[in-house]
Amino acid sequence: MATLPLPGQVESGDLSLVKRVGKGTLIAVVDGLGHGEEAASAAHAAVGALDRHAREPLADLVRRCHAAMVGLRGVVLGLAYLDPQAATMMWLGVGNVGGMVLHADSRRRPPRIGLVPTAGVVGADEPRPRSRVVPLTAGDTIILFSDGIKDGFAESLTLTNSARSIADFIITRHVKGTDDALVLVARYGA
């Protein structure tokens, strides 16, 4: 994971969570609306709800985050549950977060799967996002990112680099500079 607050801000409103849940792993990117202290408060409340209720289905986690937003700005988020027994990832997103799976085997078609979120804001209208199941194979790279990251970075990645190196590369070269930014990179079964 790599993150940068908006220049001039002390705290970022973009947070992440990586948590073992059963035999799998929940990964999340949460972006509090705007930036600064109020965005960070909303993001912390959402991450707290995710952490406390991590064993629940992804759609229920969105409802838990929605309930945690009372009196706060709201958030957008991307959630993924990596299930090694099924060799799948369940994805669910709300708002302007992004995600993708880059297959380790470049001959697989398609070599990249975009993870498209449902429109909305968690904490405003209660979103009803749909989850999507994506098959995974060992070495696949999962990238979740906030809207502070520019599109188009996937073409410039070297997938043989470590997840940490990929996250650092994206945050160094593909930040918009007009908002907080966060990228979370995970490697499946490698």
C-alpha positions as CSV (number, residue, x, y, z in Angstrom):
1,M,0.0,0.0,0.0
2,A,1.2,3.5,-0.7
3,T,-0.6,6.7,0.1
4,L,-0.1,10.5,-0.1
5,P,-2.3,13.2,1.4
6,L,-3.3,16.2,-0.7
7,P,-0.3,18.6,-0.7
8,G,-0.6,20.9,2.2
9,Q,-2.7,18.5,4.3
10,V,-1.4,16.6,7.3
11,E,-3.8,13.7,7.2
12,S,-5.2,11.7,4.3
13,G,-8.9,10.8,3.9
14,D,-7.9,7.7,1.9
15,L,-7.4,4.6,4.0
16,S,-7.0,0.9,3.4
17,L,-7.6,-2.4,5.3
18,V,-6.1,-5.8,4.7
19,K,-7.5,-8.5,7.1
20,R,-7.4,-12.2,7.2
21,V,-11.0,-13.5,7.3
22,G,-11.4,-17.2,7.6
23,K,-9.2,-18.8,5.1
24,G,-9.2,-15.8,2.8
25,T,-8.3,-12.1,2.9
26,L,-10.5,-9.0,2.8
27,I,-8.8,-6.0,1.2
28,A,-10.4,-2.5,1.0
29,V,-9.7,1.0,-0.2
30,V,-11.8,3.7,1.5
31,D,-11.9,7.3,0.3
32,G,-13.5,9.9,2.6
33,L,-15.2,12.6,0.5
34,G,-13.0,15.6,0.0
35,H,-9.8,15.8,1.9
36,G,-8.4,16.8,5.3
37,E,-9.6,16.0,8.8
38,E,-13.3,15.6,8.0
39,A,-12.5,13.2,5.1
40,A,-10.2,11.3,7.4
41,S,-12.9,11.0,10.1
42,A,-15.3,9.5,7.7
43,A,-12.7,7.1,6.3
44,H,-11.7,6.0,9.8
45,A,-15.3,5.3,10.7
46,A,-15.8,3.2,7.6
47,V,-12.5,1.2,8.1
48,G,-13.6,0.6,11.7
49,A,-16.9,-0.8,10.6
50,L,-15.2,-3.0,8.0
51,D,-12.7,-4.3,10.6
52,R,-15.4,-5.1,13.2
53,H,-17.7,-6.8,10.8
54,A,-15.2,-8.3,8.3
55,R,-16.8,-11.8,8.4
56,E,-20.0,-10.5,6.9
57,P,-20.8,-10.6,3.1
58,L,-19.5,-7.6,1.1
59,A,-23.0,-6.1,0.6
60,D,-23.6,-6.2,4.3
61,L,-20.2,-4.5,4.9
62,V,-21.4,-1.6,2.7
63,R,-24.6,-1.3,4.8
64,R,-22.4,-1.3,8.0
65,C,-20.3,1.5,6.6
66,H,-23.4,3.4,5.6
67,A,-24.7,3.2,9.2
68,A,-21.3,4.4,10.5
69,M,-21.5,7.6,8.4
70,V,-24.2,9.3,10.5
71,G,-23.0,12.9,10.9
72,L,-20.0,12.4,8.7
73,R,-19.2,13.3,5.1
74,G,-19.5,9.8,3.6
75,V,-17.1,7.7,1.7
76,V,-16.6,5.8,-1.6
77,L,-15.0,2.4,-1.3
78,G,-13.7,-0.8,-3.0
79,L,-13.9,-4.1,-1.3
80,A,-12.4,-7.5,-2.4
81,Y,-12.5,-10.8,-0.7
82,L,-9.8,-13.2,-1.9
83,D,-10.9,-16.8,-1.5
84,P,-8.0,-19.3,-2.0
85,Q,-10.3,-22.3,-1.7
86,A,-12.4,-21.2,-4.6
87,A,-9.5,-19.4,-6.4
88,T,-11.7,-16.4,-6.8
89,M,-12.0,-12.8,-5.8
90,M,-15.4,-11.2,-4.9
91,W,-15.3,-7.5,-5.8
92,L,-17.8,-4.8,-4.9
93,G,-17.2,-1.0,-5.3
94,V,-19.2,2.1,-4.6
95,G,-18.3,5.5,-6.1
96,N,-15.2,6.7,-7.9
97,V,-12.7,4.2,-6.7
98,G,-10.9,1.9,-9.2
99,G,-9.7,-1.6,-9.4
100,M,-8.2,-4.2,-11.7
101,V,-6.8,-7.7,-11.9
102,L,-3.7,-8.2,-14.0
103,H,-3.2,-11.8,-14.9
104,A,0.3,-13.2,-14.3
105,D,0.0,-15.2,-17.6
106,S,-0.1,-12.5,-20.3
107,R,-1.6,-15.0,-22.7
108,R,-4.8,-15.2,-20.7
109,R,-7.6,-13.3,-22.4
110,P,-8.4,-10.8,-21.3
111,P,-4.9,-10.1,-19.7
112,R,-6.5,-7.4,-17.5
113,I,-10.0,-7.2,-15.9
114,G,-11.3,-3.8,-14.9
115,L,-13.3,-3.7,-11.7
116,V,-16.2,-1.2,-12.2
117,P,-17.9,0.2,-9.1
118,T,-21.6,1.1,-8.7
119,A,-22.3,4.8,-8.7
120,G,-23.1,6.4,-5.3
121,V,-21.7,7.5,-2.0
122,V,-21.8,5.4,1.2
123,G,-23.5,7.6,3.8
124,A,-25.7,9.6,1.4
125,D,-28.2,7.4,-0.4
126,E,-27.8,3.8,0.8
127,P,-26.1,2.1,-2.2
128,R,-27.1,-1.3,-3.5
129,P,-24.0,-2.4,-5.2
130,R,-23.6,-5.7,-7.0
131,S,-20.7,-7.9,-6.3
132,R,-18.7,-9.6,-9.1
133,V,-16.7,-12.8,-8.9
134,V,-13.4,-12.9,-10.7
135,P,-11.4,-16.2,-11.1
136,L,-7.8,-15.9,-10.0
137,T,-4.6,-17.9,-10.6
138,A,-1.3,-17.9,-8.7
139,G,0.7,-14.7,-9.4
140,D,-2.3,-12.5,-10.5
141,T,-1.9,-8.9,-9.3
142,I,-4.9,-7.1,-7.8
143,I,-4.8,-3.3,-7.6
144,L,-7.4,-1.1,-5.8
145,F,-7.0,2.7,-5.9
146,S,-8.7,5.9,-4.9
147,D,-9.6,8.7,-7.4
148,G,-6.3,10.6,-6.5
149,I,-4.6,8.1,-8.9
150,K,-4.5,8.9,-12.7
151,D,-5.9,6.3,-15.1
152,G,-3.6,4.6,-17.6
153,F,-0.9,3.3,-15.2
154,A,-1.4,-0.4,-16.0
155,E,0.5,-0.3,-19.3
156,S,3.7,1.0,-17.6
157,L,3.8,-1.7,-14.8
158,T,6.4,-4.4,-14.5
159,L,4.4,-7.3,-13.0
160,T,7.6,-9.2,-12.0
161,N,8.2,-6.4,-9.5
162,S,7.0,-6.9,-5.9
163,A,3.6,-5.6,-4.9
164,R,5.4,-3.0,-2.7
165,S,7.5,-1.8,-5.8
166,I,4.4,-1.6,-7.9
167,A,2.5,0.5,-5.3
168,D,5.5,2.8,-4.9
169,F,5.8,3.2,-8.7
170,I,2.1,4.1,-9.1
171,I,2.1,6.6,-6.2
172,T,5.3,8.2,-7.4
173,R,4.3,8.5,-11.1
174,H,0.5,8.5,-11.4
175,V,-0.8,10.9,-8.6
176,K,-3.2,13.6,-9.8
177,G,-2.0,16.0,-7.0
178,T,-5.5,17.5,-6.6
179,D,-6.7,15.0,-3.9
180,D,-5.5,12.4,-1.5
181,A,-4.2,9.3,-3.2
182,L,-4.0,5.7,-2.2
183,V,-3.1,2.5,-4.1
184,L,-3.3,-1.1,-2.7
185,V,-1.5,-3.8,-4.5
186,A,-1.9,-7.5,-3.7
187,R,-0.4,-10.6,-5.3
188,Y,-2.7,-13.7,-5.3
189,G,-1.1,-16.9,-4.1
190,A,2.5,-15.9,-4.9
